[in-house]
C-alpha cells in the first residue's frame, strides 16, 4: 500500500472519564457537543471496558496489547521496556506523534513516537531525570507559575471541597487547554508525506476536578445524578473497599478525600465540577476536530475516542478507581471513520480497549503481532458479522475481573473474599453474591472460565517472553476457541490465526 493512500489514525484519550458522561448517549446532565458530534458520526461502543483499573495499568495493557500478568504492570509499575504497537506502526511507515498524557513509565522514552509533547498528571511530583519537568510544567515555569502541587496543605478548606475547585490561573495555563493548543499547533504545522498516527492524551477529568470557571457556571443550575449506594454495603464487600475509603480520607497527598463524610449536597457540588471538567476537555476536543478538518485529515482518518478508565464519583461511598465497579471499568469508546459519518450506529456487544491495537494495525494494513491479545473491531466498523465477545477481563494489583453480559466476578488473589454480581437484577452492583448459595454454580462456572482464560493467556504470551519475534507459534490443539480474547464459540482459537 502506498504511503500517500494509507489513512491517518487519530487516538484521543481522556483520563478517568465515566461511561455515562456523553450527552448524546442519553445523559442529559452533560454538556459535550463535540463528543455528541462523534456519536452522531461514528460507531458508539456502549459496552466497552478497560483492561486496568488505574491509569498506568490500563495504558500499559492497551498499548502493549498484553495484560498485566504478562507485563508485570499492575499499577504504577515500569512498562515502557515492553514492545508496543506504536513501534509496529512506526516500523510500518507511519509518522507517530503523542501530544499530552501517555503515561509511559519511565516517562521519557520514545516508545515508537517520532515526536512527543509530554504532559503528565497536573499534580505530578514524581519528576523524571533528577527533577526535569514535563513540557506543561516547563511552560508554566516560563511564565512564573508553579505546578499546582500540595494545595491540600495550603487551602484550609480543601477537605470540604471534595476535589472540586476551579482553575485558578488564566485559561491558557490549564493543562487541557495547553494540550489542545499543542495538538492544534502540531496538526497545523506538520509536514511530510507519511501517514500519521496521532495520539492526543488529555489529563482531564482526572482529579482535582478543576474546570474553567465558565464551564462550571454552565452546570450550576443543572440537576445531576445522585450517587449510587446502599447503607452497610461495604461491610458485605471485600475489606479492600472500606480500606480504600479510609486510605484516601487520611492520605497526606493532594488526592485526600473524605468521601464518607459527604452529604448529598457535597456530592452534587463535586459532580458538577467533574462534569464541568469534562466540558473543558470537550471544548479542546472540538478544537482538535476543527484543526483536523482544516488540515484535510478528518475525512481520511480513523478517529478513536475513549478513556483509560472511569471514576466512582461517590458511588458506593467511594471515590477514584482501583476497584472493579462498572463506573471504573466501563468506559466511553467511539470510532469515527469515513464510512460511518452518514450512517452512525451503536454496538452493545462487550468490547475491550485491548481491541484498539489490533483494530489500528489492521486499519493501517499491517500484520497484528502474536502478542496482542485483543481482536480487531473492524468487522463492526464495516457492518460485517462477528461473534460477540463472551467476556471481558480487567486486572489491577491483587484483583482479576471477569465480566460476562449477565454476571461479574472479581477474584482477589490469595484471599477467600471476592465479588459476584447478577447484573441483570442488580446493575449497580449493590448486592455482593459471592457467598450466596443460590449462585454457587454460577460462581464455580466463572472461576473455571477464568482459569481457562488466564492459563491460555499466560501460555501463549510465553512466546513473547522468550523474545520469539512478532509472529510465533506454540503447540496448540487443531481447532476450537480456547477463549484468549473472549470470542464466540464459533471462532477459531486465536493462535491458529498466526501459525
C-alpha positions as CSV (number, residue, x, y, z in Angstrom):
1,X,0.0,0.0,0.0
2,X,1.5,3.4,-1.0
3,X,2.0,5.7,2.0
4,X,0.1,8.6,0.4
5,X,-3.0,6.4,0.2
6,X,-2.9,5.0,3.7
7,X,-5.3,6.5,6.2
8,X,-4.3,8.7,9.1
9,X,-5.2,7.3,12.6
10,X,-6.1,9.6,15.5
11,X,-6.5,8.3,19.0
12,X,-7.9,10.7,21.6
13,X,-7.7,9.5,25.2
14,X,-9.3,11.3,28.1
15,X,-8.3,10.3,31.7
16,X,-10.7,8.9,34.3
17,X,-13.9,9.6,32.3
18,X,-17.0,7.5,33.2
19,X,-19.1,5.8,30.6
20,X,-22.2,7.9,31.5
21,X,-20.8,11.3,30.6
22,X,-21.7,11.8,26.9
23,X,-24.8,13.8,26.3
24,X,-25.7,12.1,23.1
25,X,-25.8,8.8,24.9
26,X,-28.8,9.8,26.9
27,X,-27.0,11.6,29.7
28,X,-29.0,14.9,29.8
29,X,-26.9,16.3,32.6
30,X,-23.8,16.5,30.3
31,X,-22.7,19.3,28.0
32,X,-20.5,17.6,25.5
33,X,-21.3,18.9,22.0
34,X,-18.1,17.6,20.4
35,X,-18.4,14.1,21.9
36,X,-22.0,14.3,20.8
37,X,-20.8,15.0,17.2
38,X,-18.6,11.9,17.3
39,X,-21.6,9.9,18.4
40,X,-23.6,11.3,15.5
41,X,-20.9,10.5,13.0
42,X,-19.4,7.3,14.4
43,X,-19.8,3.9,15.9
44,X,-20.6,4.1,19.6
45,X,-19.5,1.1,21.6
46,X,-21.8,1.2,24.5
47,X,-20.3,-1.8,26.4
48,X,-16.5,-1.0,26.3
49,X,-14.3,-2.0,29.2
50,X,-10.7,-1.1,30.2
51,X,-8.1,-3.7,31.0
52,X,-6.7,-2.0,34.1
53,X,-8.4,0.0,36.9
54,X,-5.7,2.6,37.1
55,X,-4.0,4.9,34.6
56,X,-0.7,3.0,34.2
57,X,-2.1,-0.5,34.4
58,X,-4.7,0.3,31.8
59,X,-2.5,2.2,29.4
60,X,0.3,-0.4,29.7
61,X,-2.2,-3.1,28.7
62,X,-3.8,-1.0,25.9
63,X,-0.5,-0.1,24.2
64,X,1.4,-3.3,24.7
65,X,-1.7,-5.4,23.9
66,X,-0.8,-7.6,26.8
67,X,-2.5,-8.0,30.2
68,X,-0.7,-7.1,33.5
69,X,0.1,-10.8,34.2
70,X,2.4,-10.7,31.1
71,X,4.0,-7.2,31.5
72,X,4.0,-7.0,35.3
73,X,2.5,-3.6,35.2
74,X,-0.3,-4.0,37.7
75,X,-0.4,-0.4,38.9
76,X,2.3,2.3,39.0
77,X,5.0,0.0,37.5
78,X,7.5,0.4,34.7
79,X,6.3,-0.9,31.4
80,X,8.0,1.2,28.7
81,X,10.6,-1.5,28.1
82,X,7.9,-3.7,26.6
83,X,7.2,-3.7,22.9
84,X,4.1,-1.7,22.0
85,X,2.1,-1.4,18.8
86,X,3.1,2.2,18.2
87,X,6.5,0.8,17.4
88,X,4.9,-1.6,15.0
89,X,3.1,1.4,13.3
90,X,6.4,3.3,13.1
91,X,8.2,0.3,11.6
92,X,5.3,0.0,9.1
93,X,5.9,3.5,7.8
94,X,3.7,5.7,10.0
95,X,4.9,9.0,11.5
96,X,3.8,8.8,15.1
97,X,3.3,11.7,17.4
98,X,2.0,11.9,21.0
99,X,0.6,15.2,22.5
100,X,-0.3,15.2,26.2
101,X,-0.7,12.4,28.6
102,X,0.7,9.0,27.5
103,X,1.9,7.7,30.9
104,X,4.9,5.8,29.8
105,X,6.9,4.6,32.8
106,X,9.7,5.6,32.8
107,X,8.3,8.8,31.3
108,X,11.0,10.0,28.8
109,X,11.2,7.2,26.3
110,X,10.4,7.4,22.6
111,X,8.1,4.4,22.7
112,X,7.7,4.4,18.9
113,X,6.8,8.1,18.7
114,X,8.9,10.4,16.5
115,X,7.6,13.5,18.3
116,X,6.2,14.0,21.8
117,X,4.8,16.9,23.8
118,X,4.6,15.4,27.3
119,X,2.0,16.3,29.9
120,X,1.6,14.1,33.0
121,X,-0.9,14.4,35.8
122,X,-1.3,18.1,36.7
123,X,-0.2,17.5,40.3
124,X,2.6,15.1,39.3
125,X,5.6,15.4,41.7
126,X,7.5,12.3,40.5
127,X,9.6,14.2,38.0
128,X,12.0,12.2,35.8
129,X,15.7,12.8,35.2
130,X,16.6,14.3,38.6
131,X,13.8,16.9,38.6
132,X,13.2,17.7,34.9
133,X,9.6,18.8,34.5
134,X,7.3,17.8,31.6
135,X,6.5,20.2,28.8
136,X,3.4,21.7,30.5
137,X,5.4,22.2,33.7
138,X,8.1,24.0,31.8
139,X,5.5,26.2,30.1
140,X,4.2,27.2,33.5
141,X,7.6,27.9,34.8
142,X,8.5,30.0,31.8
143,X,5.6,32.3,32.8
144,X,6.5,32.3,36.5
145,X,3.8,29.9,37.6
146,X,4.4,26.9,39.9
147,X,2.9,23.5,39.2
148,X,-0.2,23.3,41.4
149,X,1.0,20.8,43.9
150,X,0.1,20.4,47.6
151,X,-3.0,22.6,47.6
152,X,-4.3,20.3,50.4
153,X,-1.5,21.8,52.6
154,X,-2.2,25.5,51.7
155,X,-6.0,25.5,51.5
156,X,-7.7,25.1,54.9
157,X,-11.0,24.2,53.2
158,X,-9.6,21.6,50.9
159,X,-11.3,18.6,52.6
160,X,-14.7,20.4,52.3
161,X,-14.3,20.8,48.6
162,X,-14.1,17.1,47.7
163,X,-11.6,17.8,44.9
164,X,-14.0,20.3,43.3
165,X,-12.2,23.5,42.6
166,X,-11.9,25.9,39.7
167,X,-8.8,26.5,37.6
168,X,-7.1,29.5,39.3
169,X,-4.9,30.9,36.5
170,X,-5.5,32.2,33.0
171,X,-7.3,29.6,30.8
172,X,-4.2,29.1,28.6
173,X,-2.3,27.7,31.6
174,X,-4.8,24.9,32.2
175,X,-3.2,21.5,31.3
176,X,-6.0,20.5,29.0
177,X,-6.0,23.9,27.2
178,X,-2.2,23.6,26.8
179,X,-2.8,20.1,25.3
180,X,-5.4,21.5,23.0
181,X,-3.1,24.3,22.0
182,X,-0.2,21.9,21.4
183,X,-2.3,19.4,19.4
184,X,-3.8,22.1,17.1
185,X,-0.4,23.7,16.6
186,X,1.1,20.3,15.7
187,X,-1.6,19.4,13.3
188,X,-1.4,22.8,11.6
189,X,2.4,22.8,11.3
190,X,3.2,19.1,10.5
191,X,4.6,18.5,7.1
192,X,5.5,15.1,5.5
193,X,4.2,12.5,3.1
194,X,4.0,9.6,5.6
195,X,0.6,8.6,7.0
196,X,0.2,9.9,10.6
197,X,-0.7,8.3,13.8
198,X,-1.5,11.0,16.3
199,X,-2.3,10.2,20.0
200,X,-3.8,13.1,21.9
201,X,-4.0,12.4,25.7
202,X,-6.0,14.9,27.8
203,X,-5.3,14.9,31.5
204,X,-9.0,15.6,32.4
205,X,-11.2,14.8,34.0
206,X,-8.7,13.3,36.4
207,X,-8.8,14.8,39.9
208,X,-8.6,17.5,41.1
209,X,-11.8,18.4,39.3
210,X,-10.7,21.9,38.3
211,X,-12.7,23.1,35.2
212,X,-12.6,26.5,33.7
213,X,-14.9,28.8,35.6
214,X,-17.2,29.5,32.6
215,X,-17.7,25.7,32.2
216,X,-18.6,25.3,35.9
217,X,-21.1,28.2,35.5
218,X,-22.9,26.1,32.9
219,X,-23.7,23.4,35.5
220,X,-24.7,25.5,38.5
221,X,-28.4,25.1,38.0
222,X,-28.4,21.6,36.3
223,X,-29.7,18.6,38.1
224,X,-27.1,15.9,38.3
225,X,-27.5,12.1,39.1
226,X,-27.3,11.2,42.7
227,X,-24.6,8.7,43.9
228,X,-25.5,5.0,43.9
229,X,-25.0,3.4,47.3
230,X,-26.7,1.2,49.9
231,X,-26.3,1.7,53.6
232,X,-24.0,-1.0,55.0
233,X,-23.0,-2.4,51.7
234,X,-19.2,-2.0,52.2
235,X,-19.4,-4.4,55.2
236,X,-20.5,-7.1,52.7
237,X,-17.7,-6.4,50.2
238,X,-14.0,-7.5,50.5
239,X,-12.1,-5.5,53.1
240,X,-10.2,-3.6,50.4
241,X,-13.3,-1.5,49.7
242,X,-13.5,0.1,53.2
243,X,-9.7,0.3,53.3
244,X,-9.8,2.2,50.0
245,X,-12.3,4.7,51.6
246,X,-10.2,5.2,54.7
247,X,-6.9,5.4,53.0
248,X,-8.0,8.4,50.8
249,X,-9.5,10.1,53.8
250,X,-6.2,10.0,55.6
251,X,-3.5,10.4,53.0
252,X,-1.2,13.4,53.0
253,X,-1.4,13.6,49.2
254,X,-3.4,16.2,47.4
255,X,-5.8,13.4,46.4
256,X,-7.1,13.3,50.0
257,X,-10.9,13.0,50.0
258,X,-13.1,12.0,53.0
259,X,-15.9,10.8,50.8
260,X,-17.7,9.0,53.6
261,X,-18.5,12.4,55.3
262,X,-20.0,13.9,52.1
263,X,-23.7,14.6,52.2
264,X,-25.9,14.8,49.0
265,X,-25.2,18.5,48.5
266,X,-21.5,17.8,48.7
267,X,-21.8,15.0,46.2
268,X,-23.8,17.2,43.8
269,X,-21.3,20.0,44.0
270,X,-18.4,17.6,43.5
271,X,-20.1,16.1,40.5
272,X,-20.8,19.4,38.9
273,X,-17.1,20.2,39.0
274,X,-16.2,16.8,37.5
275,X,-18.8,17.1,34.7
276,X,-17.7,20.7,34.0
277,X,-14.1,19.5,33.6
278,X,-15.3,17.0,31.0
279,X,-16.9,20.0,29.2
280,X,-13.5,21.8,29.4
281,X,-11.9,18.7,27.8
282,X,-14.7,18.5,25.3
283,X,-14.1,22.1,24.1
284,X,-10.5,21.2,23.4
285,X,-11.6,18.1,21.6
286,X,-13.7,20.4,19.3
287,X,-10.6,22.5,18.6
288,X,-8.7,19.3,17.6
289,X,-11.5,18.2,15.3
290,X,-11.6,21.6,13.6
291,X,-7.8,21.5,13.1
292,X,-8.1,18.1,11.6
293,X,-10.9,19.3,9.2
294,X,-8.9,22.4,8.2
295,X,-5.8,20.2,7.5
296,X,-8.0,17.9,5.4
297,X,-7.2,14.9,7.6
298,X,-10.5,14.2,9.2
299,X,-12.1,12.6,6.1
300,X,-9.1,10.3,5.6
301,X,-8.8,9.2,9.2
302,X,-9.9,6.6,11.6
303,X,-10.5,8.5,14.8
304,X,-10.9,6.7,18.1
305,X,-12.2,8.4,21.2
306,X,-12.0,6.7,24.6
307,X,-10.9,7.0,28.2
308,X,-8.3,4.9,30.0
309,X,-10.8,4.1,32.9
310,X,-13.6,5.7,34.8
311,X,-14.3,7.2,38.2
312,X,-16.6,6.3,41.2
313,X,-17.5,9.9,42.0
314,X,-19.1,9.0,45.3
315,X,-20.9,5.8,44.2
316,X,-20.8,3.1,46.9
317,X,-19.5,6.0,49.2
318,X,-16.1,5.7,47.4
319,X,-14.0,7.9,45.1
320,X,-11.5,7.4,42.3
321,X,-10.5,4.0,40.9
322,X,-8.5,0.8,41.8
323,X,-11.6,-1.3,42.3
324,X,-13.7,-3.1,39.6
325,X,-17.1,-1.4,39.8
326,X,-18.6,-0.6,36.4
327,X,-18.2,3.2,36.8
328,X,-14.5,2.5,36.9
329,X,-14.1,-0.3,34.3
330,X,-16.9,0.7,31.8
331,X,-15.6,3.5,29.6
332,X,-16.7,5.5,26.5
333,X,-15.5,4.4,23.1
334,X,-16.5,5.9,19.8
335,X,-14.9,5.1,16.4
336,X,-15.4,7.7,13.6
337,X,-14.3,6.9,10.0
338,X,-15.3,8.0,6.5
339,X,-17.9,5.2,6.1
340,X,-19.6,5.9,9.5
341,X,-20.3,9.7,9.0
342,X,-23.5,9.2,7.1
343,X,-24.6,6.1,9.0
344,X,-23.8,6.2,12.7
345,X,-24.5,3.1,14.7
346,X,-24.4,1.6,18.2
347,X,-22.8,-1.6,19.3
348,X,-24.0,-3.2,22.5
349,X,-21.7,-6.3,22.4
350,X,-18.9,-6.4,25.0
351,X,-15.6,-5.0,23.7
352,X,-12.3,-4.2,25.3
353,X,-9.7,-1.4,25.0
354,X,-7.4,-4.4,24.3
355,X,-9.0,-4.4,20.9
356,X,-7.6,-0.9,20.0
357,X,-4.2,-2.2,18.9
358,X,-5.4,-4.9,16.5
359,X,-8.0,-2.5,15.1
360,X,-5.5,0.2,14.4
361,X,-2.9,-2.1,12.9
362,X,-5.5,-3.8,10.7
363,X,-6.8,-0.4,9.6
364,X,-3.2,0.6,8.7
365,X,-2.8,-2.6,6.6
366,X,-0.2,-4.1,9.0
367,X,0.0,-7.6,10.4
368,X,-1.0,-8.0,14.0
369,X,1.8,-9.4,16.2
370,X,1.0,-12.6,18.0
371,X,1.5,-11.0,21.5
372,X,-1.6,-8.7,21.1
373,X,-4.5,-10.3,23.0
374,X,-7.4,-8.2,21.7
375,X,-9.2,-8.6,18.4
376,X,-9.9,-6.2,15.7
377,X,-13.2,-4.1,15.8
378,X,-13.1,-3.6,12.0
379,X,-16.0,-6.0,11.4
380,X,-18.2,-3.7,13.5
381,X,-17.0,-0.7,11.6
382,X,-17.7,-2.4,8.2
383,X,-21.1,-3.7,9.3
384,X,-19.9,-7.3,9.0
385,X,-20.9,-10.3,11.1
386,X,-18.7,-11.0,14.1
387,X,-19.2,-13.4,17.0
388,X,-19.7,-11.3,20.1
389,X,-17.2,-11.5,23.0
390,X,-18.4,-13.7,25.7
391,X,-16.5,-11.9,28.4
392,X,-14.1,-9.0,29.1
393,X,-11.3,-9.0,31.7
394,X,-9.6,-6.4,33.8
395,X,-6.5,-6.8,36.1
396,X,-5.1,-4.5,38.7
397,X,-2.9,-5.2,41.7
398,X,-4.5,-8.2,43.5
399,X,-7.7,-8.3,41.5
400,X,-8.9,-10.0,38.4
401,X,-12.3,-9.1,37.0
402,X,-14.2,-11.4,34.7
403,X,-17.4,-9.9,33.3
404,X,-20.0,-11.5,31.0
405,X,-23.1,-9.8,29.7
406,X,-25.0,-11.1,32.8
407,X,-22.5,-11.6,35.6
408,X,-19.4,-10.0,37.0
409,X,-16.9,-11.8,39.2
410,X,-13.9,-10.2,40.9
411,X,-11.3,-12.7,42.1
412,X,-9.0,-11.5,44.8
413,X,-5.6,-13.2,44.7
414,X,-4.8,-15.1,47.9
415,X,-7.9,-14.4,49.9
416,X,-11.3,-16.1,50.4
417,X,-13.4,-13.0,49.9
418,X,-14.5,-11.9,46.4
419,X,-17.3,-10.2,44.5
420,X,-20.1,-11.7,42.4
421,X,-22.9,-9.7,40.9
422,X,-26.0,-10.6,38.9
423,X,-26.0,-7.6,36.7
424,X,-29.4,-8.3,35.2
425,X,-31.0,-8.0,38.6
426,X,-28.5,-5.6,40.2
427,X,-26.9,-3.4,37.5
428,X,-25.4,-1.0,40.2
429,X,-23.5,-3.8,42.0
430,X,-25.1,-3.2,45.4
431,X,-25.6,-6.9,46.4
432,X,-22.5,-9.0,46.6
433,X,-23.5,-12.6,46.0
434,X,-20.0,-14.2,46.4
435,X,-21.2,-16.4,49.3
436,X,-24.8,-16.8,48.1
437,X,-25.6,-20.5,47.7
438,X,-28.1,-19.7,45.0
439,X,-25.3,-18.7,42.7
440,X,-22.8,-21.3,43.7
441,X,-22.9,-23.0,40.3
442,X,-22.6,-19.6,38.5
443,X,-19.6,-18.8,40.7
444,X,-17.9,-22.1,40.0
445,X,-18.5,-21.8,36.3
446,X,-16.9,-18.3,36.3
447,X,-13.9,-19.5,38.3
448,X,-13.4,-22.3,35.8
449,X,-13.6,-20.0,32.8
450,X,-11.2,-17.5,34.5
451,X,-8.7,-20.4,35.0
452,X,-9.1,-21.4,31.3
453,X,-8.6,-17.8,30.1
454,X,-5.7,-17.0,32.4
455,X,-3.7,-20.1,31.7
456,X,-4.2,-19.8,27.9
457,X,-3.1,-16.2,28.0
458,X,0.0,-16.9,30.1
459,X,0.9,-19.9,28.0
460,X,0.5,-18.0,24.7
461,X,2.5,-15.0,25.7
462,X,5.3,-17.2,26.8
463,X,6.3,-16.8,23.2
464,X,6.7,-13.1,23.7
465,X,8.7,-13.6,26.9
466,X,11.1,-15.8,25.0
467,X,11.8,-13.0,22.6
468,X,10.4,-15.1,19.8
469,X,9.7,-12.2,17.4
470,X,6.5,-10.6,16.3
471,X,4.9,-13.8,14.9
472,X,5.3,-17.1,16.8
473,X,3.5,-20.4,17.1
474,X,3.3,-22.7,20.1
475,X,2.0,-26.2,20.4
476,X,-1.8,-25.9,20.2
477,X,-4.9,-28.0,19.5
478,X,-6.0,-28.2,15.9
479,X,-9.4,-26.4,16.3
480,X,-11.8,-24.7,18.6
481,X,-12.0,-21.5,20.6
482,X,-9.9,-21.5,23.8
483,X,-11.0,-18.1,24.9
484,X,-7.9,-16.0,24.7
485,X,-9.9,-12.9,23.7
486,X,-13.4,-13.8,24.7
487,X,-14.6,-14.6,21.2
488,X,-17.7,-16.5,20.4
489,X,-17.8,-20.3,20.3
490,X,-17.8,-20.5,16.5
491,X,-14.5,-18.6,16.2
492,X,-11.2,-20.5,15.8
493,X,-8.6,-20.2,18.5
494,X,-6.6,-17.1,18.2
495,X,-3.2,-18.8,17.9
496,X,-4.4,-20.6,14.7
497,X,-4.7,-17.1,13.1
498,X,-0.9,-16.7,13.3
499,X,0.6,-20.1,12.8
